[in-house]
Amino acid sequence: MTVNEGEPLRLYKKALRYAESDPEVFLSTARRAAEAILLDLALREAVGSKRTLEPLLTALTAKGIVPPKMVLAIRTIQNYGNFGSHALDGSGDEISAEDVQPCLNALTQLAAWYGRTSSSFAESEGREALAAVQNTAGTSRLADSTLIVVKALILGCDFDEVLARRNHRLVRVQLPWSDQLVEEVAEGRLDLAIYNEQRLLSMIEEDGELAHRVASVGRLGHSMGGRNFYLLAARGGRWGGATAEEFLADPAGAEIAVPRHSDMFANVLTAFATDEAGLRERGVRILDVPHHLGLELFHLNPDVLAVGGQNLRMHARDEDGYFELLNSDMLPAPAQARLRSAAANVLIANRAWLSSIGFRPNDLFRELMRRFHDMGADADRFEATVDELIAHASFPLQSTRSSRERLVRHVLFESYRLGDP
């Protein structure tokens, strides 16, 4: 984490809002966004430099942190930003939205690369945090999360108290949601984690040794009750007048923006009952985008279809210009069943840790689930959990407290039937 965290994404989204309405402001904001990205990389990698674009780019390029393709994108943004500053000074011609398209393309390319790089940094920071937690007797290490659906379980199951009864102190380590969780548990650097069940089973199928080191303690419910798939469309775009049936019958020309290396992409394949080659045969193109991109995708291309998490879904429901062209409820029963199964999360534990602490998986699971359901039945504890999630879960940068609370309550009800619909 750096003091610059969130600034690149904020400026990127701001730039997109002006790409058509005020191209001159877009150019200056695009340059500031590029500068913020470089500054964040420099802070994360401890690269010394003045905090302006040129020296930052020079220092980061010399260290091999910014690849040549991204240097080209940044130079494009820089040159357009210089051109825009002359226009703002009254010494240049009026700039149109069409004029700034190359800069917009370069900024989007840079933002996508930065999103992937930031994920890599998050993984590295997580591993460093794990390394800093000594594996001492009486200490148990649990993977923490800012995902509402996971954080709610961590809070509601009261892991601290359960392990305290075994004379263990719980240490939470903030880690990204990825296959790395399973690997850390298998290697004994983590003792407990919550992760997607289908992904765990796939990893065990690929590496049979994992089953000897990692135990599935028990299923902890289904994200959004198994109805966590949707294709979001803009009403003013190409698919604005299409129905789900029409789209599934002829999706040719569709561009679906989704993080490729994610369970969300797997859900897309399930919805179409095919593989990636089958999508191409049907004329569907996959756009690999960072997981944090939101409705700004539609500023770039109103015809795109977006697959994202519940933050994007709830944000879109607050806007009139978007609708779900396709979602879990519109699919045939077999596809719905497969999606529901793919949405299941499980608690995983290191087998050696389980043995050392004297817990059988079933006993640990029953104790945690009892406490979770007790929390849901206790109005005061439930409201305290809601407040904790509002304060510490992840949300869009521009979200208000009321929108965060609405999202938290929606996820808790849809995933665990806690609270009111």
C-alpha positions, 0 to 999 in steps of 0.5 A: 500500500502506498500514500498514492493508492487510489489516485491513478484510478480516480484520475483515470475515471475522471479523464474518461468522463471528459473524453467527449464532453471536454477533450481539452480537460481530458488531455490534461487529466490523462497526463495527470493520470499517467503521472500518478501511475508512474508515481505509484510504481516508483513508491512501491518499488522505492525508486528515487525520482522527482515527482513529475512525469519525465524524471519518473518515466526515465527512472522507472524505464532504467530499472526495467519496471516500465516495458517499451510498449508502455513507454510508447503509450506514456509518450503518446499521452505526454505529447497529447497533454502538451498539445492540450496545454497549448490549446488551453492557453488559447494558442492552439486550435479547438480540440474535438473528441475525435482528435483525442482518440489516440490519447484515449486508447493509450491511456486505456492501454496504460490503465489495463497494464497498471491494473495487472501490475498492481495485482502482482504488487498486491500478491508480492505485498501479501507474501511479504506480510506472510513472511513477517508473521512468524510460525510460532506455537500458539499462533494461527494465520488466517487469510483476511479479505476486503471482499464483502462475501468473504469478510462477512464470514471472517467476522461472523464466524468469530475465528478469534474466539474459536481459536482462543479456546484452543489457546491460539492467537489469531493473526489476520493477513490481508491477501488478494483473492487468487489461487495463491491462497491455496498454495500458501495454505499447502506450504504451511505459510497460512493455516486457514483461508476461504476460497472458491470450491471449484477452483480448489478442486481443479487445482487438486486435480492438476496436483494430487499432492495438494489433497495431502496438504490441504483439507476442505473443512466445509462449504460456507455458502454460495456467493450471491446465492449462486446468482452472481453472473450477469452481462451488463449492457448500455441501453444506448449501445448496440444491445440496448434493444435485444432480449436475452433470448435474441442475444443467445441465439445470435451473439455475433459481434459481441465484445465481453469485457471480463478479467480473463484469469478469473472465475468470472470468465469461467462463468461466461463459458458456463453461460454459453455452454462452450469453451473459448474456441467456441465463443470465437466460432460464435463471433464473441470476442473477449476483452481482458480487463482489470477487475477494478474497471467499472462503468467507465468501460461504457465511456470507451465503447457503449457497445461493450458487455461487462462482467464484473463483481457486485460493486459494478452490478449495484452501481449500474442498478443506481443508473438508468442507462444500464441493464442486465442483458443476461443473468443467471435467472435467464439461463436454462436450469442446467446452466443455473445449477452449474453456476450455483456450484461454481459460486460455492466457497469453502474454508480450507486448512493446512492438514498439519495445522489441523492435527497440531491444534487437535481439531477435526474438520467437521468439528471446526466447521460446526463450531464456526457455522454455529457462531455465524448463524448466531450472529445473524440471529442477534440484531446487535451483532448483525448491525455491528457486522454491517458497520464493520463491513461498510468501514473495511470492505472494498467499494468504488472510490466514489461510493457514498456511505448509503450506497455502501450500506445498500450493497453490504445488506444486499450481499448479506441477504443474497449470499447468506439470507441474513437481514432483509432483502 
